[in-house]
Amino acid sequence: MDRNYSKLLNKVKELTNKGIEWHHHYLPPNCKLNTTAKHLIILESENRIWQAEFDEKPFAKLEELENLFFNRVSR
């Protein structure tokens, strides 16, 4: 299960298309900064945070975000 990833991805695409800087973090369940028992992807931009939760490590989602972050794919 993934919760909120489509919203997070839409926000990434919107920010990217507007030329607004953003970055993301991946927090596994055993990370001290992660207060949940889920895998988290956190998006930060414009002093705001968006979060998506996953039951398993989201390899494909992380790769998708990395490609957008490094402009390796079309928006």
N, C-alpha and C positions, 0 to 999 in steps of 0.2 A: 504494500500500500504506500502511496505517496500522497501527502497532504499539502496542498497549496503550491505545488511545483509549477503548474500551468500559469498561475498568477505571477509567480516569481519570474518565470521565463518571459512572460509578456512585458513585465516591468523592465527586465534587462534589455529587451529589444527596443522598447520605447526610449530608454535612456541612451542606448547606443545610437539610435537613429537621430536623437537630438544632440549628440556629441557631449553628453553629460558623463563625467567620470563615475565609475562604479567599481566595486571589487566584491569578491565573495570569499567565504570561509567554509570549510568542511569540518564538522565536529562529529567524531564517532561517539557512540554511547559511553565509552570509557574516558572521554576527555573531561578534565576537571572543569572546563568552562561550559560543558553541556549539562544542563539540569534536567534533562529528559532521559528516557531509556531508548530513545530513537537515534538514528543517524540524522544529522541536520545539515542543511545548506543554508547559509545566511548571506543575504545580499545587503550591502551597505552603499548608500548614495545620498547626497544632500541631507546629511544628518538624520537619515531615516534607516530603518531596518525592516527587511522582509525575510520570512523564514519558511522553509519547507521541511517536512518530516518524512522519514522513510523507515520501513521495517528492516531493510537490508541496505548495504552500501550501494549508493547510486552511481555506479561507475559510468554508465552512459550519460546520465544527467550532468555529472561533473565534467566529462569530456565535452559535452555540448556547450557548457558555460565557458570552459577554457578556450574553446574555438572562438566563441563570441568575444571573449576578453582580449584575445590576441589577434582579432580581426582575420581569422583564418577561414571564415565562412561568410556568405552573404547574409545580410540582415533581412 
